[in-house]
């Protein structure tokens, strides 16, 4: 009896595939991720493998690469069967790893069975497609990380479209029923759902980044993933606080600054360094349009301090102060007591992504000004004329 290994983290998918292949005489083995699958391969040595790509612990790309590295397993026929990685670049990477076929879900069951039989016949006749040599690790990581980033960008675009659709639905229902008590209740429920779904979707993306960071050995790549995760978290926190607020339209500035800074410290702090956080902020309400760009700015500033301000130090302090001025304006001061900047660094002409983001968001989106001083650490002073930004 022919042995087939099915690898997928979704139970429903495994059940349907198992039913299909069992009914046609295969002895079916199942695994929920690449790591579990590698162990099964060594035990049962299947005649063919059909694997998903997007999975926890070890994804399909990593599973296939590890499989093809092993002389005892590299000749086992391998088929990718995916609903998430569907671009031409994804297929190119899959085939370069030694996969025999790259199939998009759903494929007609009869066609899937036919392809599995074709691939097994090819191997029996000695027409394997496994590359003669492995792709160098550095080149593989470059392509693999590019594939991951592209997929995350697709997810963010999908999230944007979903949020726009949900926001449109909320608006339509609000206008249709705003004169009644029932309309008010509907608006409340729908808005909570929008914030809840948005936060959950962003948490999924953060989870994907975390999974990837655990598998990469490249420090530069690890830092990029960590920075991207903290930026997305700053936006996710806004939706979480709005979801928990009383009127769903605004959150308190002091609460948002404290929670964001505490979370960043938890990410970057380690057992060799202890950071004290001092937050003194006015209790003013801020809305979604103001909180998201402000959060990105605060994220960049505090992240930079945590990464660079306290080398070889066991203790440090980060301070955040927010005071009102004029009718609706605020002055923000974010400072640390770290090592400050080297004499040859000109903050006004720094062109890193973080510095460009700080300047452009403050000046173009928040319509404010940002200044830098370096005296016993680094201090950012941000003046924003109004916290009541329009949609």
NUZA-686066 format. One record per residue (C-alpha): residue number from 1; x, z, y. Coordinates in pm, whole numbers, padded with zeros to 5 digits. Each point is the difference from the previous one (the first is absolute). Last residue first. Layout:
REM residues N
r resi: NUM east: X up: Z north: Y
...
REM end
This chain:
REM residues 391
r resi: 391 east: -01104 up: 00933 north: 06249
r resi: 390 east: 00068 up: 00193 north: 00324
r resi: 389 east: 00282 up: 00251 north: 00035
r resi: 388 east: -00096 up: 00347 north: 00117
r resi: 387 east: 00340 up: 00175 north: -00021
r resi: 386 east: 00095 up: -00121 north: 00346
r resi: 385 east: 00315 up: -00013 north: 00215
r resi: 384 east: 00248 up: 00043 north: -00288
r resi: 383 east: 00338 up: 00154 north: 00083
r resi: 382 east: 00257 up: 00027 north: -00278
r resi: 381 east: 00315 up: 00209 north: 00016
r resi: 380 east: 00237 up: -00028 north: -00297
r resi: 379 east: 00273 up: 00262 north: -00043
r resi: 378 east: 00317 up: -00013 north: -00209
r resi: 377 east: 00226 up: 00295 north: -00072
r resi: 376 east: 00185 up: 00244 north: 00222
r resi: 375 east: -00044 up: -00244 north: 00291
r resi: 374 east: -00090 up: -00361 north: -00081
r resi: 373 east: -00284 up: -00139 north: 00208
r resi: 372 east: -00238 up: -00281 north: -00082
r resi: 371 east: -00299 up: -00134 north: 00197
r resi: 370 east: -00331 up: -00162 north: -00102
r resi: 369 east: -00270 up: -00140 north: 00226
r resi: 368 east: -00372 up: -00061 north: -00060
r resi: 367 east: -00248 up: -00281 north: -00051
r resi: 366 east: -00091 up: 00139 north: -00347
r resi: 365 east: 00009 up: -00345 north: -00161
r resi: 364 east: 00268 up: -00189 north: 00194
r resi: 363 east: 00229 up: 00275 north: 00135
r resi: 362 east: -00026 up: 00269 north: -00267
r resi: 361 east: -00043 up: -00241 north: -00292
r resi: 360 east: 00275 up: -00234 north: 00118
r resi: 359 east: 00252 up: 00272 north: 00073
r resi: 358 east: -00047 up: 00200 north: -00322
r resi: 357 east: -00022 up: -00311 north: -00223
r resi: 356 east: 00312 up: -00152 north: 00151
r resi: 355 east: 00183 up: 00329 north: -00058
r resi: 354 east: -00109 up: 00017 north: -00365
r resi: 353 east: 00075 up: -00365 north: -00075
r resi: 352 east: 00351 up: 00035 north: 00140
r resi: 351 east: 00089 up: -00174 north: 00325
r resi: 350 east: 00167 up: 00279 north: 00199
r resi: 349 east: 00051 up: -00102 north: 00362
r resi: 348 east: -00159 up: 00294 north: 00182
r resi: 347 east: 00141 up: 00242 north: -00258
r resi: 346 east: 00359 up: -00087 north: 00087
r resi: 345 east: 00223 up: 00137 north: -00276
r resi: 344 east: 00375 up: 00015 north: 00073
r resi: 343 east: -00002 up: 00368 north: 00091
r resi: 342 east: -00141 up: 00098 north: -00339
r resi: 341 east: -00355 up: 00134 north: 00012
r resi: 340 east: -00132 up: 00353 north: -00040
r resi: 339 east: 00142 up: 00239 north: -00260
r resi: 338 east: -00330 up: 00177 north: -00064
r resi: 337 east: -00211 up: 00225 north: 00218
r resi: 336 east: -00308 up: -00222 north: -00024
r resi: 335 east: -00247 up: -00136 north: 00254
r resi: 334 east: -00345 up: -00154 north: 00036
r resi: 333 east: -00157 up: 00027 north: 00346
r resi: 332 east: -00343 up: -00146 north: 00065
r resi: 331 east: -00167 up: -00019 north: 00341
r resi: 330 east: -00374 up: -00064 north: -00006
r resi: 329 east: -00246 up: -00189 north: 00216
r resi: 328 east: -00377 up: 00037 north: 00032
r resi: 327 east: -00064 up: 00118 north: 00358
r resi: 326 east: 00352 up: 00058 north: 00130
r resi: 325 east: 00239 up: 00177 north: -00234
r resi: 324 east: -00043 up: 00164 north: -00337
r resi: 323 east: 00277 up: 00161 north: -00198
r resi: 322 east: 00137 up: -00078 north: -00346
r resi: 321 east: 00306 up: 00171 north: -00142
r resi: 320 east: 00166 up: -00076 north: -00333
r resi: 319 east: 00312 up: 00187 north: -00105
r resi: 318 east: 00230 up: -00061 north: -00297
r resi: 317 east: 00239 up: 00273 north: -00107
r resi: 316 east: 00296 up: -00009 north: -00237
r resi: 315 east: 00160 up: 00196 north: -00283
r resi: 314 east: 00249 up: -00062 north: -00279
r resi: 313 east: 00206 up: -00254 north: 00192
r resi: 312 east: 00240 up: -00254 north: -00153
r resi: 311 east: -00193 up: -00284 north: 00162
r resi: 310 east: -00287 up: 00124 north: 00218
r resi: 309 east: -00112 up: -00267 north: 00248
r resi: 308 east: 00011 up: -00312 north: -00218
r resi: 307 east: -00274 up: -00016 north: -00263
r resi: 306 east: -00228 up: 00281 north: 00122
r resi: 305 east: 00039 up: -00107 north: 00363
r resi: 304 east: -00070 up: -00364 north: -00081
r resi: 303 east: -00309 up: 00099 north: -00199
r resi: 302 east: -00121 up: 00210 north: 00294
r resi: 301 east: 00028 up: -00290 north: 00244
r resi: 300 east: -00138 up: -00268 north: -00231
r resi: 299 east: -00299 up: 00207 north: -00114
r resi: 298 east: -00085 up: 00107 north: 00356
r resi: 297 east: -00015 up: -00367 north: 00103
r resi: 296 east: -00212 up: -00104 north: -00298
r resi: 295 east: -00233 up: 00295 north: 00060
r resi: 294 east: -00050 up: -00101 north: 00363
r resi: 293 east: -00097 up: -00350 north: -00113
r resi: 292 east: -00261 up: 00142 north: -00243
r resi: 291 east: -00130 up: 00285 north: 00219
r resi: 290 east: -00096 up: -00205 north: 00306
r resi: 289 east: -00234 up: -00254 north: -00160
r resi: 288 east: -00132 up: 00265 north: -00244
r resi: 287 east: -00107 up: 00242 north: 00274
r resi: 286 east: 00167 up: 00297 north: 00166
r resi: 285 east: -00152 up: 00337 north: 00088
r resi: 284 east: 00211 up: 00244 north: 00206
r resi: 283 east: 00137 up: 00333 north: -00120
r resi: 282 east: 00325 up: 00004 north: 00196
r resi: 281 east: 00318 up: 00003 north: -00205
r resi: 280 east: 00271 up: 00253 north: -00076
r resi: 279 east: 00154 up: -00086 north: -00337
r resi: 278 east: 00320 up: 00165 north: -00125
r resi: 277 east: 00126 up: -00114 north: -00340
r resi: 276 east: 00293 up: 00178 north: -00165
r resi: 275 east: 00201 up: -00214 north: -00242
r resi: 274 east: 00194 up: 00133 north: -00299
r resi: 273 east: 00280 up: -00208 north: -00149
r resi: 272 east: 00181 up: 00026 north: -00334
r resi: 271 east: -00320 up: 00020 north: -00207
r resi: 270 east: -00127 up: -00324 north: 00150
r resi: 269 east: -00217 up: -00104 north: 00295
r resi: 268 east: -00095 up: -00369 north: 00022
r resi: 267 east: -00351 up: -00012 north: -00147
r resi: 266 east: -00107 up: 00357 north: 00082
r resi: 265 east: 00127 up: -00048 north: 00355
r resi: 264 east: -00215 up: -00312 north: 00029
r resi: 263 east: -00308 up: 00190 north: -00120
r resi: 262 east: 00054 up: 00284 north: 00247
r resi: 261 east: 00041 up: -00247 north: 00289
r resi: 260 east: -00325 up: -00179 north: -00084
r resi: 259 east: -00196 up: 00323 north: -00047
r resi: 258 east: 00122 up: 00150 north: 00326
r resi: 257 east: -00050 up: -00311 north: 00213
r resi: 256 east: -00352 up: -00057 north: -00137
r resi: 255 east: -00111 up: 00359 north: 00053
r resi: 254 east: 00136 up: 00008 north: 00358
r resi: 253 east: -00171 up: -00330 north: 00089
r resi: 252 east: -00343 up: 00101 north: -00127
r resi: 251 east: -00198 up: -00267 north: -00184
r resi: 250 east: -00264 up: -00245 north: 00117
r resi: 249 east: -00294 up: -00215 north: -00106
r resi: 248 east: -00106 up: 00154 north: -00333
r resi: 247 east: -00216 up: 00262 north: 00184
r resi: 246 east: 00100 up: 00313 north: -00194
r resi: 245 east: 00343 up: -00103 north: -00124
r resi: 244 east: 00098 up: -00028 north: -00369
r resi: 243 east: -00022 up: -00379 north: -00026
r resi: 242 east: 00169 up: -00030 north: 00338
r resi: 241 east: 00285 up: 00215 north: -00132
r resi: 240 east: 00040 up: -00220 north: -00310
r resi: 239 east: -00023 up: -00318 north: 00205
r resi: 238 east: 00277 up: 00117 north: 00234
r resi: 237 east: 00212 up: 00120 north: -00294
r resi: 236 east: -00007 up: -00349 north: -00155
r resi: 235 east: 00158 up: -00147 north: 00311
r resi: 234 east: 00294 up: 00244 north: -00006
r resi: 233 east: 00019 up: -00050 north: -00380
r resi: 232 east: 00053 up: -00375 north: 00043
r resi: 231 east: 00299 up: 00069 north: 00219
r resi: 230 east: 00134 up: 00264 north: -00243
r resi: 229 east: -00024 up: -00243 north: -00294
r resi: 228 east: 00177 up: -00278 north: 00188
r resi: 227 east: 00286 up: 00235 north: 00086
r resi: 226 east: 00030 up: 00117 north: -00364
r resi: 225 east: -00003 up: -00358 north: -00130
r resi: 224 east: 00269 up: -00104 north: 00249
r resi: 223 east: 00208 up: 00308 north: -00091
r resi: 222 east: -00019 up: -00078 north: -00372
r resi: 221 east: 00101 up: -00361 north: 00064
r resi: 220 east: 00307 up: 00119 north: 00187
r resi: 219 east: 00084 up: 00256 north: -00267
r resi: 218 east: -00023 up: -00254 north: -00285
r resi: 217 east: -00082 up: 00174 north: -00328
r resi: 216 east: -00363 up: -00108 north: -00005
r resi: 215 east: -00246 up: 00131 north: -00258
r resi: 214 east: -00126 up: 00311 north: 00175
r resi: 213 east: -00035 up: -00192 north: 00327
r resi: 212 east: -00231 up: -00251 north: -00170
r resi: 211 east: -00241 up: 00267 north: -00117
r resi: 210 east: 00003 up: 00157 north: 00346
r resi: 209 east: -00074 up: -00334 north: 00164
r resi: 208 east: -00291 up: -00056 north: -00236
r resi: 207 east: -00130 up: 00348 north: 00077
r resi: 206 east: 00023 up: -00063 north: 00374
r resi: 205 east: -00206 up: -00317 north: -00055
r resi: 204 east: -00259 up: 00196 north: -00198
r resi: 203 east: -00002 up: 00265 north: 00274
r resi: 202 east: -00076 up: -00274 north: 00252
r resi: 201 east: -00298 up: -00108 north: -00206
r resi: 200 east: -00119 up: 00361 north: -00025
r resi: 199 east: 00027 up: 00055 north: 00376
r resi: 198 east: -00193 up: -00318 north: 00071
r resi: 197 east: -00262 up: 00087 north: -00257
r resi: 196 east: -00054 up: 00348 north: 00146
r resi: 195 east: -00002 up: -00122 north: 00359
r resi: 194 east: -00256 up: -00269 north: -00079
r resi: 193 east: -00207 up: 00235 north: -00218
r resi: 192 east: -00011 up: 00262 north: 00274
r resi: 191 east: -00118 up: -00267 north: 00239
r resi: 190 east: -00273 up: -00105 north: -00242
r resi: 189 east: -00131 up: 00354 north: -00051
r resi: 188 east: -00012 up: 00082 north: 00371
r resi: 187 east: -00158 up: -00332 north: 00094
r resi: 186 east: -00270 up: 00046 north: -00263
r resi: 185 east: -00084 up: 00347 north: 00129
r resi: 184 east: -00031 up: -00129 north: 00356
r resi: 183 east: -00216 up: -00290 north: -00113
r resi: 182 east: -00236 up: 00235 north: -00183
r resi: 181 east: -00048 up: 00192 north: 00321
r resi: 180 east: -00124 up: -00315 north: 00166
r resi: 179 east: 00097 up: -00212 north: 00301
r resi: 178 east: 00338 up: -00106 north: -00147
r resi: 177 east: -00163 up: -00180 north: -00294
r resi: 176 east: 00087 up: -00369 north: 00036
r resi: 175 east: 00298 up: 00053 north: 00230
r resi: 174 east: 00159 up: 00253 north: -00236
r resi: 173 east: -00066 up: -00208 north: -00308
r resi: 172 east: 00168 up: -00303 north: 00151
r resi: 171 east: 00296 up: 00204 north: 00129
r resi: 170 east: 00059 up: 00172 north: -00335
r resi: 169 east: -00008 up: -00333 north: -00181
r resi: 168 east: 00245 up: -00150 north: 00246
r resi: 167 east: 00234 up: 00297 north: -00047
r resi: 166 east: -00022 up: -00048 north: -00377
r resi: 165 east: 00085 up: -00369 north: 00030
r resi: 164 east: 00287 up: 00072 north: 00236
r resi: 163 east: 00127 up: 00272 north: -00232
r resi: 162 east: -00008 up: -00235 north: -00297
r resi: 161 east: 00182 up: -00272 north: 00194
r resi: 160 east: 00270 up: 00244 north: 00106
r resi: 159 east: 00035 up: 00137 north: -00353
r resi: 158 east: 00043 up: -00353 north: -00133
r resi: 157 east: 00271 up: -00058 north: 00260
r resi: 156 east: 00167 up: 00327 north: -00101
r resi: 155 east: -00021 up: -00096 north: -00368
r resi: 154 east: 00153 up: -00340 north: 00070
r resi: 153 east: 00282 up: 00168 north: 00194
r resi: 152 east: 00053 up: 00232 north: -00295
r resi: 151 east: 00025 up: -00301 north: -00231
r resi: 150 east: 00258 up: -00164 north: 00225
r resi: 149 east: 00200 up: 00324 north: 00007
r resi: 148 east: -00007 up: 00020 north: -00381
r resi: 147 east: 00110 up: -00361 north: -00044
r resi: 146 east: 00284 up: 00047 north: 00249
r resi: 145 east: 00103 up: 00312 north: -00192
r resi: 144 east: 00014 up: -00197 north: -00327
r resi: 143 east: 00189 up: -00292 north: 00156
r resi: 142 east: 00267 up: 00227 north: 00149
r resi: 141 east: 00007 up: 00225 north: -00304
r resi: 140 east: 00060 up: -00302 north: -00227
r resi: 139 east: 00282 up: -00130 north: 00218
r resi: 138 east: 00170 up: 00339 north: -00001
r resi: 137 east: -00047 up: 00046 north: -00375
r resi: 136 east: 00143 up: -00341 north: -00092
r resi: 135 east: -00258 up: -00217 north: -00183
r resi: 134 east: 00051 up: 00035 north: -00376
r resi: 133 east: 00152 up: -00286 north: -00195
r resi: 132 east: -00126 up: -00267 north: -00236
r resi: 131 east: -00349 up: 00035 north: 00140
r resi: 130 east: -00279 up: 00067 north: -00256
r resi: 129 east: -00205 up: -00319 north: -00043
r resi: 128 east: -00003 up: -00007 north: -00381
r resi: 127 east: -00035 up: -00339 north: -00172
r resi: 126 east: 00122 up: 00108 north: -00348
r resi: 125 east: -00291 up: -00141 north: -00199
r resi: 124 east: -00135 up: 00351 north: -00068
r resi: 123 east: 00037 up: 00072 north: 00370
r resi: 122 east: -00208 up: -00303 north: 00096
r resi: 121 east: -00261 up: 00091 north: -00262
r resi: 120 east: -00037 up: 00348 north: 00151
r resi: 119 east: -00047 up: -00150 north: 00346
r resi: 118 east: -00264 up: -00244 north: -00123
r resi: 117 east: -00193 up: 00276 north: -00183
r resi: 116 east: -00008 up: 00216 north: 00313
r resi: 115 east: -00108 up: -00302 north: 00205
r resi: 114 east: -00287 up: -00077 north: -00238
r resi: 113 east: -00122 up: 00360 north: 00003
r resi: 112 east: -00001 up: -00003 north: 00379
r resi: 111 east: -00187 up: -00332 north: 00007
r resi: 110 east: -00266 up: 00137 north: -00234
r resi: 109 east: -00032 up: 00311 north: 00217
r resi: 108 east: -00033 up: -00201 north: 00327
r resi: 107 east: 00259 up: 00141 north: 00241
r resi: 106 east: -00094 up: 00275 north: 00245
r resi: 105 east: 00260 up: 00082 north: 00107
r resi: 104 east: 00291 up: -00228 north: 00088
r resi: 103 east: 00253 up: -00101 north: -00265
r resi: 102 east: 00381 up: -00025 north: 00020
r resi: 101 east: 00151 up: -00131 north: -00324
r resi: 100 east: 00320 up: 00029 north: -00203
r resi: 99 east: 00148 up: 00289 north: 00199
r resi: 98 east: 00380 up: 00002 north: 00029
r resi: 97 east: 00063 up: 00185 north: 00325
r resi: 96 east: 00014 up: -00330 north: 00189
r resi: 95 east: -00353 up: -00070 north: -00124
r resi: 94 east: -00135 up: 00312 north: 00168
r resi: 93 east: 00192 up: -00058 north: 00325
r resi: 92 east: -00135 up: -00356 north: 00028
r resi: 91 east: -00353 up: 00117 north: -00081
r resi: 90 east: 00015 up: 00260 north: 00277
r resi: 89 east: 00137 up: -00262 north: 00243
r resi: 88 east: -00296 up: -00228 north: -00085
r resi: 87 east: -00234 up: 00280 north: 00098
r resi: 86 east: -00235 up: 00176 north: -00245
r resi: 85 east: 00134 up: 00355 north: -00029
r resi: 84 east: -00326 up: 00196 north: -00004
r resi: 83 east: -00211 up: -00140 north: -00284
r resi: 82 east: 00275 up: -00017 north: -00261
r resi: 81 east: 00074 up: -00114 north: -00356
r resi: 80 east: 00377 up: -00040 north: -00055
r resi: 79 east: 00087 up: -00139 north: -00344
r resi: 78 east: 00309 up: 00098 north: -00205
r resi: 77 east: 00126 up: -00137 north: -00332
r resi: 76 east: 00243 up: 00244 north: -00168
r resi: 75 east: 00353 up: -00144 north: 00020
r resi: 74 east: 00136 up: 00274 north: 00229
r resi: 73 east: -00089 up: 00288 north: -00232
r resi: 72 east: 00308 up: 00070 north: -00216
r resi: 71 east: 00244 up: -00132 north: 00261
r resi: 70 east: -00145 up: 00230 north: 00267
r resi: 69 east: 00032 up: -00134 north: 00356
r resi: 68 east: -00315 up: -00212 north: -00046
r resi: 67 east: -00212 up: 00310 north: -00050
r resi: 66 east: 00138 up: 00172 north: 00309
r resi: 65 east: -00083 up: -00305 north: 00212
r resi: 64 east: -00350 up: -00033 north: -00150
r resi: 63 east: -00079 up: 00367 north: 00066
r resi: 62 east: 00135 up: -00017 north: 00356
r resi: 61 east: -00222 up: -00299 north: 00079
r resi: 60 east: -00299 up: 00158 north: -00175
r resi: 59 east: 00008 up: 00324 north: 00197
r resi: 58 east: 00160 up: 00327 north: -00109
r resi: 57 east: -00149 up: 00342 north: 00089
r resi: 56 east: -00328 up: -00149 north: 00130
r resi: 55 east: -00123 up: -00356 north: -00070
r resi: 54 east: -00029 up: -00327 north: 00195
r resi: 53 east: 00141 up: -00265 north: -00237
r resi: 52 east: -00237 up: -00033 north: -00302
r resi: 51 east: 00153 up: -00071 north: -00339
r resi: 50 east: -00065 up: -00214 north: -00308
r resi: 49 east: 00275 up: 00052 north: -00264
r resi: 48 east: 00061 up: -00201 north: -00319
r resi: 47 east: 00111 up: 00053 north: -00362
r resi: 46 east: 00019 up: 00375 north: 00050
r resi: 45 east: 00310 up: 00210 north: -00084
r resi: 44 east: -00196 up: 00307 north: -00121
r resi: 43 east: 00220 up: 00294 north: 00106
r resi: 42 east: 00237 up: -00159 north: 00254
r resi: 41 east: -00288 up: -00187 north: 00160
r resi: 40 east: -00205 up: 00320 north: 00018
r resi: 39 east: 00268 up: 00181 north: 00199
r resi: 38 east: 00033 up: -00290 north: 00241
r resi: 37 east: -00380 up: -00005 north: 00045
r resi: 36 east: -00012 up: 00364 north: 00111
r resi: 35 east: 00251 up: -00078 north: 00273
r resi: 34 east: -00179 up: -00321 north: 00099
r resi: 33 east: -00338 up: 00161 north: 00058
r resi: 32 east: -00333 up: 00076 north: -00173
r resi: 31 east: 00099 up: -00110 north: -00352
r resi: 30 east: -00201 up: -00152 north: -00285
r resi: 29 east: 00069 up: -00130 north: -00351
r resi: 28 east: -00225 up: -00260 north: -00171
r resi: 27 east: 00028 up: -00135 north: -00355
r resi: 26 east: -00133 up: -00350 north: 00047
r resi: 25 east: -00273 up: -00158 north: -00215
r resi: 24 east: -00215 up: -00189 north: 00248
r resi: 23 east: -00245 up: 00284 north: 00065
r resi: 22 east: 00290 up: 00236 north: 00070
r resi: 21 east: 00126 up: -00238 north: 00269
r resi: 20 east: -00322 up: -00013 north: 00203
r resi: 19 east: -00098 up: 00365 north: -00048
r resi: 18 east: 00350 up: 00113 north: 00103
r resi: 17 east: -00016 up: -00219 north: 00308
r resi: 16 east: -00335 up: 00146 north: 00105
r resi: 15 east: 00110 up: 00360 north: -00063
r resi: 14 east: 00332 up: -00045 north: 00178
r resi: 13 east: -00172 up: -00137 north: 00310
r resi: 12 east: -00251 up: 00286 north: 00004
r resi: 11 east: 00279 up: 00257 north: -00034
r resi: 10 east: 00184 up: -00120 north: 00310
r resi: 9 east: 00376 up: 00075 north: -00019
r resi: 8 east: 00077 up: -00318 north: -00193
r resi: 7 east: 00244 up: -00088 north: -00282
r resi: 6 east: -00128 up: -00175 north: -00315
r resi: 5 east: 00242 up: -00019 north: -00298
r resi: 4 east: -00085 up: -00257 north: -00268
r resi: 3 east: 00080 up: 00019 north: -00373
r resi: 2 east: -00075 up: -00290 north: -00233
r resi: 1 east: -00135 up: 00095 north: -00342
REM end
